[in-house]
Amino acid sequence: MKRETTKKGPLTSNEKLKTEWIKCWKNMPQETIQAWIERIPEQIKEVIAQEGNNLYREGRKKGQEKRRVH
């Protein structure tokens, strides 16, 4: 959603930010949302493996196939 809402540059007000994120969410394909949901268990496992510290980086691991959500 961040990539989508900042394509034309950063949003400069909280009101505009909220408006654009809501618009983006409403227009998002259900398949994209479902793909995010399906990745949650793996992300939780990673956070647990890192013992909750801030070393966890969301996204692909080295050598993992690239799957674009949107």
CHARMM internal coordinates of N, CA and C (Angstrom, degrees):
IC EDIT
DIST 1 N 1 CA 1.4352
DIST 1 CA 1 C 1.5280
ANGL 1 N 1 CA 1 C 110.34
DIST 1 C 2 N 1.3217
ANGL 1 CA 1 C 2 N 115.98
DIHE 1 N 1 CA 1 C 2 N -35.20
DIST 2 N 2 CA 1.4655
ANGL 1 C 2 N 2 CA 118.30
DIHE 1 CA 1 C 2 N 2 CA 179.49
DIST 2 CA 2 C 1.5267
ANGL 2 N 2 CA 2 C 110.29
DIHE 1 C 2 N 2 CA 2 C -62.01
DIST 2 C 3 N 1.3376
ANGL 2 CA 2 C 3 N 116.81
DIHE 2 N 2 CA 2 C 3 N -45.66
DIST 3 N 3 CA 1.4771
ANGL 2 C 3 N 3 CA 119.37
DIHE 2 CA 2 C 3 N 3 CA 179.14
DIST 3 CA 3 C 1.5168
ANGL 3 N 3 CA 3 C 110.82
DIHE 2 C 3 N 3 CA 3 C -59.30
DIST 3 C 4 N 1.3069
ANGL 3 CA 3 C 4 N 116.14
DIHE 3 N 3 CA 3 C 4 N -43.15
DIST 4 N 4 CA 1.4584
ANGL 3 C 4 N 4 CA 120.44
DIHE 3 CA 3 C 4 N 4 CA -177.24
DIST 4 CA 4 C 1.5235
ANGL 4 N 4 CA 4 C 111.94
DIHE 3 C 4 N 4 CA 4 C -66.45
DIST 4 C 5 N 1.3314
ANGL 4 CA 4 C 5 N 116.97
DIHE 4 N 4 CA 4 C 5 N -41.86
DIST 5 N 5 CA 1.4661
ANGL 4 C 5 N 5 CA 119.92
DIHE 4 CA 4 C 5 N 5 CA -175.08
DIST 5 CA 5 C 1.5248
ANGL 5 N 5 CA 5 C 113.72
DIHE 4 C 5 N 5 CA 5 C -82.34
DIST 5 C 6 N 1.3147
ANGL 5 CA 5 C 6 N 117.96
DIHE 5 N 5 CA 5 C 6 N -9.94
DIST 6 N 6 CA 1.4699
ANGL 5 C 6 N 6 CA 119.76
DIHE 5 CA 5 C 6 N 6 CA 179.65
DIST 6 CA 6 C 1.5258
ANGL 6 N 6 CA 6 C 112.90
DIHE 5 C 6 N 6 CA 6 C -115.47
DIST 6 C 7 N 1.3251
ANGL 6 CA 6 C 7 N 117.75
DIHE 6 N 6 CA 6 C 7 N 17.08
DIST 7 N 7 CA 1.4708
ANGL 6 C 7 N 7 CA 121.07
DIHE 6 CA 6 C 7 N 7 CA 179.71
DIST 7 CA 7 C 1.5288
ANGL 7 N 7 CA 7 C 112.05
DIHE 6 C 7 N 7 CA 7 C -57.21
DIST 7 C 8 N 1.3101
ANGL 7 CA 7 C 8 N 116.90
DIHE 7 N 7 CA 7 C 8 N -34.49
DIST 8 N 8 CA 1.4685
ANGL 7 C 8 N 8 CA 120.88
DIHE 7 CA 7 C 8 N 8 CA -178.12
DIST 8 CA 8 C 1.5210
ANGL 8 N 8 CA 8 C 111.84
DIHE 7 C 8 N 8 CA 8 C -98.28
DIST 8 C 9 N 1.3162
ANGL 8 CA 8 C 9 N 116.51
DIHE 8 N 8 CA 8 C 9 N 15.38
DIST 9 N 9 CA 1.4556
ANGL 8 C 9 N 9 CA 120.68
DIHE 8 CA 8 C 9 N 9 CA -179.18
DIST 9 CA 9 C 1.5140
ANGL 9 N 9 CA 9 C 110.65
DIHE 8 C 9 N 9 CA 9 C 113.40
DIST 9 C 10 N 1.3332
ANGL 9 CA 9 C 10 N 116.27
DIHE 9 N 9 CA 9 C 10 N 168.66
DIST 10 N 10 CA 1.4653
ANGL 9 C 10 N 10 CA 119.99
DIHE 9 CA 9 C 10 N 10 CA -178.26
DIST 10 CA 10 C 1.5267
ANGL 10 N 10 CA 10 C 111.88
DIHE 9 C 10 N 10 CA 10 C -67.27
DIST 10 C 11 N 1.3186
ANGL 10 CA 10 C 11 N 115.07
DIHE 10 N 10 CA 10 C 11 N 148.07
DIST 11 N 11 CA 1.4586
ANGL 10 C 11 N 11 CA 120.28
DIHE 10 CA 10 C 11 N 11 CA 176.41
DIST 11 CA 11 C 1.5197
ANGL 11 N 11 CA 11 C 108.45
DIHE 10 C 11 N 11 CA 11 C -83.58
DIST 11 C 12 N 1.3237
ANGL 11 CA 11 C 12 N 116.55
DIHE 11 N 11 CA 11 C 12 N 137.81
DIST 12 N 12 CA 1.4578
ANGL 11 C 12 N 12 CA 120.12
DIHE 11 CA 11 C 12 N 12 CA -169.40
DIST 12 CA 12 C 1.5325
ANGL 12 N 12 CA 12 C 114.83
DIHE 11 C 12 N 12 CA 12 C -103.02
DIST 12 C 13 N 1.3169
ANGL 12 CA 12 C 13 N 117.50
DIHE 12 N 12 CA 12 C 13 N -6.54
DIST 13 N 13 CA 1.4651
ANGL 12 C 13 N 13 CA 118.24
DIHE 12 CA 12 C 13 N 13 CA 178.55
DIST 13 CA 13 C 1.5236
ANGL 13 N 13 CA 13 C 109.65
DIHE 12 C 13 N 13 CA 13 C -134.12
DIST 13 C 14 N 1.3186
ANGL 13 CA 13 C 14 N 115.90
DIHE 13 N 13 CA 13 C 14 N 150.17
DIST 14 N 14 CA 1.4659
ANGL 13 C 14 N 14 CA 120.29
DIHE 13 CA 13 C 14 N 14 CA 178.92
DIST 14 CA 14 C 1.5228
ANGL 14 N 14 CA 14 C 111.54
DIHE 13 C 14 N 14 CA 14 C -62.52
DIST 14 C 15 N 1.3208
ANGL 14 CA 14 C 15 N 116.46
DIHE 14 N 14 CA 14 C 15 N -36.40
DIST 15 N 15 CA 1.4634
ANGL 14 C 15 N 15 CA 120.47
DIHE 14 CA 14 C 15 N 15 CA -179.92
DIST 15 CA 15 C 1.5327
ANGL 15 N 15 CA 15 C 110.68
DIHE 14 C 15 N 15 CA 15 C -64.02
DIST 15 C 16 N 1.3173
ANGL 15 CA 15 C 16 N 116.19
DIHE 15 N 15 CA 15 C 16 N -46.11
DIST 16 N 16 CA 1.4645
ANGL 15 C 16 N 16 CA 120.14
DIHE 15 CA 15 C 16 N 16 CA 179.88
DIST 16 CA 16 C 1.5328
ANGL 16 N 16 CA 16 C 110.37
DIHE 15 C 16 N 16 CA 16 C -66.99
DIST 16 C 17 N 1.3197
ANGL 16 CA 16 C 17 N 116.73
DIHE 16 N 16 CA 16 C 17 N -38.93
DIST 17 N 17 CA 1.4535
ANGL 16 C 17 N 17 CA 121.43
DIHE 16 CA 16 C 17 N 17 CA 177.60
DIST 17 CA 17 C 1.5295
ANGL 17 N 17 CA 17 C 110.57
DIHE 16 C 17 N 17 CA 17 C -58.56
DIST 17 C 18 N 1.3181
ANGL 17 CA 17 C 18 N 115.93
DIHE 17 N 17 CA 17 C 18 N -49.86
DIST 18 N 18 CA 1.4669
ANGL 17 C 18 N 18 CA 120.63
DIHE 17 CA 17 C 18 N 18 CA -179.86
DIST 18 CA 18 C 1.5244
ANGL 18 N 18 CA 18 C 111.04
DIHE 17 C 18 N 18 CA 18 C -60.76
DIST 18 C 19 N 1.3272
ANGL 18 CA 18 C 19 N 116.82
DIHE 18 N 18 CA 18 C 19 N -45.09
DIST 19 N 19 CA 1.4643
ANGL 18 C 19 N 19 CA 121.92
DIHE 18 CA 18 C 19 N 19 CA -179.92
DIST 19 CA 19 C 1.5232
ANGL 19 N 19 CA 19 C 111.28
DIHE 18 C 19 N 19 CA 19 C -59.37
DIST 19 C 20 N 1.3299
ANGL 19 CA 19 C 20 N 116.47
DIHE 19 N 19 CA 19 C 20 N -46.90
DIST 20 N 20 CA 1.4668
ANGL 19 C 20 N 20 CA 120.86
DIHE 19 CA 19 C 20 N 20 CA -178.11
DIST 20 CA 20 C 1.5247
ANGL 20 N 20 CA 20 C 112.16
DIHE 19 C 20 N 20 CA 20 C -67.68
DIST 20 C 21 N 1.3401
ANGL 20 CA 20 C 21 N 117.98
DIHE 20 N 20 CA 20 C 21 N -38.55
DIST 21 N 21 CA 1.4707
ANGL 20 C 21 N 21 CA 120.23
DIHE 20 CA 20 C 21 N 21 CA 179.19
DIST 21 CA 21 C 1.5247
ANGL 21 N 21 CA 21 C 110.45
DIHE 20 C 21 N 21 CA 21 C -67.25
DIST 21 C 22 N 1.3228
ANGL 21 CA 21 C 22 N 117.87
DIHE 21 N 21 CA 21 C 22 N -40.44
DIST 22 N 22 CA 1.4679
ANGL 21 C 22 N 22 CA 120.61
DIHE 21 CA 21 C 22 N 22 CA 178.13
DIST 22 CA 22 C 1.5191
ANGL 22 N 22 CA 22 C 109.91
DIHE 21 C 22 N 22 CA 22 C -64.20
DIST 22 C 23 N 1.3233
ANGL 22 CA 22 C 23 N 116.84
DIHE 22 N 22 CA 22 C 23 N -43.77
DIST 23 N 23 CA 1.4715
ANGL 22 C 23 N 23 CA 121.10
DIHE 22 CA 22 C 23 N 23 CA 178.63
DIST 23 CA 23 C 1.5313
ANGL 23 N 23 CA 23 C 110.70
DIHE 22 C 23 N 23 CA 23 C -61.36
DIST 23 C 24 N 1.3174
ANGL 23 CA 23 C 24 N 116.13
DIHE 23 N 23 CA 23 C 24 N -44.01
DIST 24 N 24 CA 1.4672
ANGL 23 C 24 N 24 CA 120.91
DIHE 23 CA 23 C 24 N 24 CA 179.80
DIST 24 CA 24 C 1.5287
ANGL 24 N 24 CA 24 C 110.52
DIHE 23 C 24 N 24 CA 24 C -62.19
DIST 24 C 25 N 1.3290
ANGL 24 CA 24 C 25 N 116.50
DIHE 24 N 24 CA 24 C 25 N -44.64
DIST 25 N 25 CA 1.4720
ANGL 24 C 25 N 25 CA 121.12
DIHE 24 CA 24 C 25 N 25 CA -179.07
DIST 25 CA 25 C 1.5296
ANGL 25 N 25 CA 25 C 110.80
DIHE 24 C 25 N 25 CA 25 C -61.73
DIST 25 C 26 N 1.3324
ANGL 25 CA 25 C 26 N 116.90
DIHE 25 N 25 CA 25 C 26 N -43.96
DIST 26 N 26 CA 1.4684
ANGL 25 C 26 N 26 CA 121.23
DIHE 25 CA 25 C 26 N 26 CA -179.06
DIST 26 CA 26 C 1.5261
ANGL 26 N 26 CA 26 C 111.93
DIHE 25 C 26 N 26 CA 26 C -64.91
DIST 26 C 27 N 1.3354
ANGL 26 CA 26 C 27 N 117.03
DIHE 26 N 26 CA 26 C 27 N -31.22
DIST 27 N 27 CA 1.4668
ANGL 26 C 27 N 27 CA 121.07
DIHE 26 CA 26 C 27 N 27 CA -177.64
DIST 27 CA 27 C 1.5247
ANGL 27 N 27 CA 27 C 113.59
DIHE 26 C 27 N 27 CA 27 C -91.77
DIST 27 C 28 N 1.3180
ANGL 27 CA 27 C 28 N 116.95
DIHE 27 N 27 CA 27 C 28 N -4.05
DIST 28 N 28 CA 1.4610
ANGL 27 C 28 N 28 CA 120.81
DIHE 27 CA 27 C 28 N 28 CA -176.24
DIST 28 CA 28 C 1.5382
ANGL 28 N 28 CA 28 C 111.01
DIHE 27 C 28 N 28 CA 28 C -73.38
DIST 28 C 29 N 1.3252
ANGL 28 CA 28 C 29 N 117.25
DIHE 28 N 28 CA 28 C 29 N 134.41
DIST 29 N 29 CA 1.4681
ANGL 28 C 29 N 29 CA 119.83
DIHE 28 CA 28 C 29 N 29 CA 177.96
DIST 29 CA 29 C 1.5350
ANGL 29 N 29 CA 29 C 111.15
DIHE 28 C 29 N 29 CA 29 C -63.99
DIST 29 C 30 N 1.3082
ANGL 29 CA 29 C 30 N 116.09
DIHE 29 N 29 CA 29 C 30 N 143.02
DIST 30 N 30 CA 1.4570
ANGL 29 C 30 N 30 CA 121.23
DIHE 29 CA 29 C 30 N 30 CA 179.86
DIST 30 CA 30 C 1.5281
ANGL 30 N 30 CA 30 C 110.80
DIHE 29 C 30 N 30 CA 30 C -58.83
DIST 30 C 31 N 1.3176
ANGL 30 CA 30 C 31 N 118.21
DIHE 30 N 30 CA 30 C 31 N -31.98
DIST 31 N 31 CA 1.4711
ANGL 30 C 31 N 31 CA 121.59
DIHE 30 CA 30 C 31 N 31 CA 179.38
DIST 31 CA 31 C 1.5257
ANGL 31 N 31 CA 31 C 111.33
DIHE 30 C 31 N 31 CA 31 C -61.60
DIST 31 C 32 N 1.3143
ANGL 31 CA 31 C 32 N 117.03
DIHE 31 N 31 CA 31 C 32 N -37.48
DIST 32 N 32 CA 1.4621
ANGL 31 C 32 N 32 CA 121.42
DIHE 31 CA 31 C 32 N 32 CA 178.80
DIST 32 CA 32 C 1.5228
ANGL 32 N 32 CA 32 C 110.66
DIHE 31 C 32 N 32 CA 32 C -66.78
DIST 32 C 33 N 1.3073
ANGL 32 CA 32 C 33 N 115.78
DIHE 32 N 32 CA 32 C 33 N -45.35
DIST 33 N 33 CA 1.4613
ANGL 32 C 33 N 33 CA 120.60
DIHE 32 CA 32 C 33 N 33 CA 178.84
DIST 33 CA 33 C 1.5223
ANGL 33 N 33 CA 33 C 110.04
DIHE 32 C 33 N 33 CA 33 C -61.74
DIST 33 C 34 N 1.3238
ANGL 33 CA 33 C 34 N 116.99
DIHE 33 N 33 CA 33 C 34 N -43.52
DIST 34 N 34 CA 1.4638
ANGL 33 C 34 N 34 CA 121.27
DIHE 33 CA 33 C 34 N 34 CA -179.90
DIST 34 CA 34 C 1.5229
ANGL 34 N 34 CA 34 C 111.32
DIHE 33 C 34 N 34 CA 34 C -63.05
DIST 34 C 35 N 1.3273
ANGL 34 CA 34 C 35 N 117.23
DIHE 34 N 34 CA 34 C 35 N -39.01
DIST 35 N 35 CA 1.4655
ANGL 34 C 35 N 35 CA 120.64
DIHE 34 CA 34 C 35 N 35 CA 178.46
DIST 35 CA 35 C 1.5210
ANGL 35 N 35 CA 35 C 110.44
DIHE 34 C 35 N 35 CA 35 C -62.70
DIST 35 C 36 N 1.3251
ANGL 35 CA 35 C 36 N 117.91
DIHE 35 N 35 CA 35 C 36 N -40.02
DIST 36 N 36 CA 1.4677
ANGL 35 C 36 N 36 CA 121.37
DIHE 35 CA 35 C 36 N 36 CA 176.75
DIST 36 CA 36 C 1.5187
ANGL 36 N 36 CA 36 C 110.19
DIHE 35 C 36 N 36 CA 36 C -61.66
DIST 36 C 37 N 1.3310
ANGL 36 CA 36 C 37 N 115.72
DIHE 36 N 36 CA 36 C 37 N -46.68
DIST 37 N 37 CA 1.4642
ANGL 36 C 37 N 37 CA 120.95
DIHE 36 CA 36 C 37 N 37 CA -178.65
DIST 37 CA 37 C 1.5222
ANGL 37 N 37 CA 37 C 110.86
DIHE 36 C 37 N 37 CA 37 C -60.65
DIST 37 C 38 N 1.3171
ANGL 37 CA 37 C 38 N 117.09
DIHE 37 N 37 CA 37 C 38 N -41.47
DIST 38 N 38 CA 1.4642
ANGL 37 C 38 N 38 CA 121.30
DIHE 37 CA 37 C 38 N 38 CA -178.32
DIST 38 CA 38 C 1.5226
ANGL 38 N 38 CA 38 C 112.61
DIHE 37 C 38 N 38 CA 38 C -66.31
DIST 38 C 39 N 1.3328
ANGL 38 CA 38 C 39 N 117.87
DIHE 38 N 38 CA 38 C 39 N -23.80
DIST 39 N 39 CA 1.4614
ANGL 38 C 39 N 39 CA 120.85
DIHE 38 CA 38 C 39 N 39 CA 179.25
DIST 39 CA 39 C 1.5211
ANGL 39 N 39 CA 39 C 113.59
DIHE 38 C 39 N 39 CA 39 C -84.62
DIST 39 C 40 N 1.3132
ANGL 39 CA 39 C 40 N 117.87
DIHE 39 N 39 CA 39 C 40 N -12.92
DIST 40 N 40 CA 1.4684
ANGL 39 C 40 N 40 CA 121.19
DIHE 39 CA 39 C 40 N 40 CA -175.59
DIST 40 CA 40 C 1.5272
ANGL 40 N 40 CA 40 C 113.05
DIHE 39 C 40 N 40 CA 40 C -56.82
DIST 40 C 41 N 1.3458
ANGL 40 CA 40 C 41 N 120.77
DIHE 40 N 40 CA 40 C 41 N -47.50
DIST 41 N 41 CA 1.4725
ANGL 40 C 41 N 41 CA 119.02
DIHE 40 CA 40 C 41 N 41 CA -178.87
DIST 41 CA 41 C 1.5355
ANGL 41 N 41 CA 41 C 113.37
DIHE 40 C 41 N 41 CA 41 C -57.01
DIST 41 C 42 N 1.3205
ANGL 41 CA 41 C 42 N 118.34
DIHE 41 N 41 CA 41 C 42 N -39.51
DIST 42 N 42 CA 1.4652
ANGL 41 C 42 N 42 CA 121.04
DIHE 41 CA 41 C 42 N 42 CA 178.54
DIST 42 CA 42 C 1.5228
ANGL 42 N 42 CA 42 C 111.09
DIHE 41 C 42 N 42 CA 42 C -67.41
DIST 42 C 43 N 1.3197
ANGL 42 CA 42 C 43 N 116.52
DIHE 42 N 42 CA 42 C 43 N -38.45
DIST 43 N 43 CA 1.4581
ANGL 42 C 43 N 43 CA 119.71
DIHE 42 CA 42 C 43 N 43 CA 178.53
DIST 43 CA 43 C 1.5267
ANGL 43 N 43 CA 43 C 110.91
DIHE 42 C 43 N 43 CA 43 C -66.07
DIST 43 C 44 N 1.3219
ANGL 43 CA 43 C 44 N 117.03
DIHE 43 N 43 CA 43 C 44 N -39.64
DIST 44 N 44 CA 1.4619
ANGL 43 C 44 N 44 CA 120.68
DIHE 43 CA 43 C 44 N 44 CA 177.60
DIST 44 CA 44 C 1.5230
ANGL 44 N 44 CA 44 C 110.53
DIHE 43 C 44 N 44 CA 44 C -63.10
DIST 44 C 45 N 1.3300
ANGL 44 CA 44 C 45 N 116.95
DIHE 44 N 44 CA 44 C 45 N -42.67
DIST 45 N 45 CA 1.4701
ANGL 44 C 45 N 45 CA 120.66
DIHE 44 CA 44 C 45 N 45 CA 177.59
DIST 45 CA 45 C 1.5247
ANGL 45 N 45 CA 45 C 111.09
DIHE 44 C 45 N 45 CA 45 C -58.45
DIST 45 C 46 N 1.3214
ANGL 45 CA 45 C 46 N 116.62
DIHE 45 N 45 CA 45 C 46 N -40.50
DIST 46 N 46 CA 1.4616
ANGL 45 C 46 N 46 CA 120.62
DIHE 45 CA 45 C 46 N 46 CA 179.62
DIST 46 CA 46 C 1.5251
ANGL 46 N 46 CA 46 C 111.75
DIHE 45 C 46 N 46 CA 46 C -65.61
DIST 46 C 47 N 1.3283
ANGL 46 CA 46 C 47 N 116.65
DIHE 46 N 46 CA 46 C 47 N -42.47
DIST 47 N 47 CA 1.4654
ANGL 46 C 47 N 47 CA 120.63
DIHE 46 CA 46 C 47 N 47 CA 178.81
DIST 47 CA 47 C 1.5278
ANGL 47 N 47 CA 47 C 109.56
DIHE 46 C 47 N 47 CA 47 C -62.41
DIST 47 C 48 N 1.3343
ANGL 47 CA 47 C 48 N 116.87
DIHE 47 N 47 CA 47 C 48 N -42.45
DIST 48 N 48 CA 1.4695
ANGL 47 C 48 N 48 CA 121.22
DIHE 47 CA 47 C 48 N 48 CA 178.40
DIST 48 CA 48 C 1.5246
ANGL 48 N 48 CA 48 C 109.99
DIHE 47 C 48 N 48 CA 48 C -63.56
DIST 48 C 49 N 1.3409
ANGL 48 CA 48 C 49 N 117.17
DIHE 48 N 48 CA 48 C 49 N -44.16
DIST 49 N 49 CA 1.4677
ANGL 48 C 49 N 49 CA 120.99
DIHE 48 CA 48 C 49 N 49 CA 179.53
DIST 49 CA 49 C 1.5308
ANGL 49 N 49 CA 49 C 111.33
DIHE 48 C 49 N 49 CA 49 C -61.20
DIST 49 C 50 N 1.3084
ANGL 49 CA 49 C 50 N 116.78
DIHE 49 N 49 CA 49 C 50 N -31.86
DIST 50 N 50 CA 1.4690
ANGL 49 C 50 N 50 CA 121.84
DIHE 49 CA 49 C 50 N 50 CA 179.08
DIST 50 CA 50 C 1.5343
ANGL 50 N 50 CA 50 C 111.02
DIHE 49 C 50 N 50 CA 50 C -86.59
DIST 50 C 51 N 1.3175
ANGL 50 CA 50 C 51 N 116.17
DIHE 50 N 50 CA 50 C 51 N 6.56
DIST 51 N 51 CA 1.4724
ANGL 50 C 51 N 51 CA 123.17
DIHE 50 CA 50 C 51 N 51 CA -179.34
DIST 51 CA 51 C 1.5272
ANGL 51 N 51 CA 51 C 112.03
DIHE 50 C 51 N 51 CA 51 C 54.73
DIST 51 C 52 N 1.3242
ANGL 51 CA 51 C 52 N 115.24
DIHE 51 N 51 CA 51 C 52 N 34.56
DIST 52 N 52 CA 1.4528
ANGL 51 C 52 N 52 CA 120.91
DIHE 51 CA 51 C 52 N 52 CA 174.09
DIST 52 CA 52 C 1.5135
ANGL 52 N 52 CA 52 C 115.69
DIHE 51 C 52 N 52 CA 52 C 75.88
DIST 52 C 53 N 1.3335
ANGL 52 CA 52 C 53 N 117.81
DIHE 52 N 52 CA 52 C 53 N 2.46
DIST 53 N 53 CA 1.4687
ANGL 52 C 53 N 53 CA 117.60
DIHE 52 CA 52 C 53 N 53 CA -179.72
DIST 53 CA 53 C 1.5257
ANGL 53 N 53 CA 53 C 110.95
DIHE 52 C 53 N 53 CA 53 C -74.94
DIST 53 C 54 N 1.2849
ANGL 53 CA 53 C 54 N 117.82
DIHE 53 N 53 CA 53 C 54 N 179.22
DIST 54 N 54 CA 1.4574
ANGL 53 C 54 N 54 CA 120.59
DIHE 53 CA 53 C 54 N 54 CA -174.85
DIST 54 CA 54 C 1.5221
ANGL 54 N 54 CA 54 C 113.46
DIHE 53 C 54 N 54 CA 54 C -93.01
DIST 54 C 55 N 1.3182
ANGL 54 CA 54 C 55 N 118.21
DIHE 54 N 54 CA 54 C 55 N 23.00
DIST 55 N 55 CA 1.4711
ANGL 54 C 55 N 55 CA 121.03
DIHE 54 CA 54 C 55 N 55 CA 177.77
DIST 55 CA 55 C 1.5274
ANGL 55 N 55 CA 55 C 112.12
DIHE 54 C 55 N 55 CA 55 C -83.72
DIST 55 C 56 N 1.3271
ANGL 55 CA 55 C 56 N 116.86
DIHE 55 N 55 CA 55 C 56 N -14.64
DIST 56 N 56 CA 1.4682
ANGL 55 C 56 N 56 CA 120.31
DIHE 55 CA 55 C 56 N 56 CA -178.95
DIST 56 CA 56 C 1.5178
ANGL 56 N 56 CA 56 C 110.10
DIHE 55 C 56 N 56 CA 56 C -65.73
DIST 56 C 57 N 1.3189
ANGL 56 CA 56 C 57 N 114.89
DIHE 56 N 56 CA 56 C 57 N 128.74
DIST 57 N 57 CA 1.4621
ANGL 56 C 57 N 57 CA 120.45
DIHE 56 CA 56 C 57 N 57 CA 176.40
DIST 57 CA 57 C 1.5075
ANGL 57 N 57 CA 57 C 108.18
DIHE 56 C 57 N 57 CA 57 C -116.69
DIST 57 C 58 N 1.3056
ANGL 57 CA 57 C 58 N 115.89
DIHE 57 N 57 CA 57 C 58 N 121.18
DIST 58 N 58 CA 1.4540
ANGL 57 C 58 N 58 CA 121.22
DIHE 57 CA 57 C 58 N 58 CA 179.92
DIST 58 CA 58 C 1.5254
ANGL 58 N 58 CA 58 C 108.83
DIHE 57 C 58 N 58 CA 58 C -67.39
DIST 58 C 59 N 1.3100
ANGL 58 CA 58 C 59 N 116.02
DIHE 58 N 58 CA 58 C 59 N 144.39
DIST 59 N 59 CA 1.4561
ANGL 58 C 59 N 59 CA 120.05
DIHE 58 CA 58 C 59 N 59 CA 176.82
DIST 59 CA 59 C 1.5205
ANGL 59 N 59 CA 59 C 111.72
DIHE 58 C 59 N 59 CA 59 C 122.64
DIST 59 C 60 N 1.3297
ANGL 59 CA 59 C 60 N 114.69
DIHE 59 N 59 CA 59 C 60 N -166.94
DIST 60 N 60 CA 1.4641
ANGL 59 C 60 N 60 CA 120.98
DIHE 59 CA 59 C 60 N 60 CA -176.62
DIST 60 CA 60 C 1.5108
ANGL 60 N 60 CA 60 C 111.19
DIHE 59 C 60 N 60 CA 60 C -72.16
DIST 60 C 61 N 1.3220
ANGL 60 CA 60 C 61 N 113.67
DIHE 60 N 60 CA 60 C 61 N 150.95
DIST 61 N 61 CA 1.4564
ANGL 60 C 61 N 61 CA 120.11
DIHE 60 CA 60 C 61 N 61 CA 170.90
DIST 61 CA 61 C 1.5281
ANGL 61 N 61 CA 61 C 107.92
DIHE 60 C 61 N 61 CA 61 C -89.21
DIST 61 C 62 N 1.2825
ANGL 61 CA 61 C 62 N 116.82
DIHE 61 N 61 CA 61 C 62 N 160.93
DIST 62 N 62 CA 1.4593
ANGL 61 C 62 N 62 CA 121.92
DIHE 61 CA 61 C 62 N 62 CA -179.61
DIST 62 CA 62 C 1.5333
ANGL 62 N 62 CA 62 C 109.43
DIHE 61 C 62 N 62 CA 62 C -55.05
DIST 62 C 63 N 1.3250
ANGL 62 CA 62 C 63 N 116.41
DIHE 62 N 62 CA 62 C 63 N 126.96
DIST 63 N 63 CA 1.4567
ANGL 62 C 63 N 63 CA 122.12
DIHE 62 CA 62 C 63 N 63 CA 178.50
DIST 63 CA 63 C 1.5220
ANGL 63 N 63 CA 63 C 114.41
DIHE 62 C 63 N 63 CA 63 C 85.73
DIST 63 C 64 N 1.3211
ANGL 63 CA 63 C 64 N 118.23
DIHE 63 N 63 CA 63 C 64 N -8.85
DIST 64 N 64 CA 1.4584
ANGL 63 C 64 N 64 CA 121.59
DIHE 63 CA 63 C 64 N 64 CA -179.46
DIST 64 CA 64 C 1.5265
ANGL 64 N 64 CA 64 C 109.50
DIHE 63 C 64 N 64 CA 64 C -75.50
DIST 64 C 65 N 1.3179
ANGL 64 CA 64 C 65 N 115.74
DIHE 64 N 64 CA 64 C 65 N 144.11
DIST 65 N 65 CA 1.4606
ANGL 64 C 65 N 65 CA 121.18
DIHE 64 CA 64 C 65 N 65 CA -179.59
DIST 65 CA 65 C 1.5264
ANGL 65 N 65 CA 65 C 110.47
DIHE 64 C 65 N 65 CA 65 C -62.30
DIST 65 C 66 N 1.3099
ANGL 65 CA 65 C 66 N 115.54
DIHE 65 N 65 CA 65 C 66 N 139.01
DIST 66 N 66 CA 1.4638
ANGL 65 C 66 N 66 CA 121.10
DIHE 65 CA 65 C 66 N 66 CA 179.20
DIST 66 CA 66 C 1.5210
ANGL 66 N 66 CA 66 C 109.43
DIHE 65 C 66 N 66 CA 66 C -79.52
DIST 66 C 67 N 1.3273
ANGL 66 CA 66 C 67 N 116.62
DIHE 66 N 66 CA 66 C 67 N 125.77
DIST 67 N 67 CA 1.4625
ANGL 66 C 67 N 67 CA 122.23
DIHE 66 CA 66 C 67 N 67 CA 176.88
DIST 67 CA 67 C 1.5152
ANGL 67 N 67 CA 67 C 107.71
DIHE 66 C 67 N 67 CA 67 C -124.85
DIST 67 C 68 N 1.2877
ANGL 67 CA 67 C 68 N 116.93
DIHE 67 N 67 CA 67 C 68 N 109.35
DIST 68 N 68 CA 1.4700
ANGL 67 C 68 N 68 CA 120.80
DIHE 67 CA 67 C 68 N 68 CA -179.81
DIST 68 CA 68 C 1.5228
ANGL 68 N 68 CA 68 C 108.48
DIHE 67 C 68 N 68 CA 68 C -83.15
DIST 68 C 69 N 1.3089
ANGL 68 CA 68 C 69 N 116.16
DIHE 68 N 68 CA 68 C 69 N 130.25
DIST 69 N 69 CA 1.4464
ANGL 68 C 69 N 69 CA 121.22
DIHE 68 CA 68 C 69 N 69 CA -177.37
DIST 69 CA 69 C 1.5205
ANGL 69 N 69 CA 69 C 111.35
DIHE 68 C 69 N 69 CA 69 C -80.12
DIST 69 C 70 N 1.3227
ANGL 69 CA 69 C 70 N 117.54
DIHE 69 N 69 CA 69 C 70 N -37.76
DIST 70 N 70 CA 1.4643
ANGL 69 C 70 N 70 CA 119.32
DIHE 69 CA 69 C 70 N 70 CA -179.32
DIST 70 CA 70 C 1.4816
ANGL 70 N 70 CA 70 C 111.71
DIHE 69 C 70 N 70 CA 70 C -136.85
END
COOR INIT
IC SEED 1 N 1 CA 1 C
IC BUILD
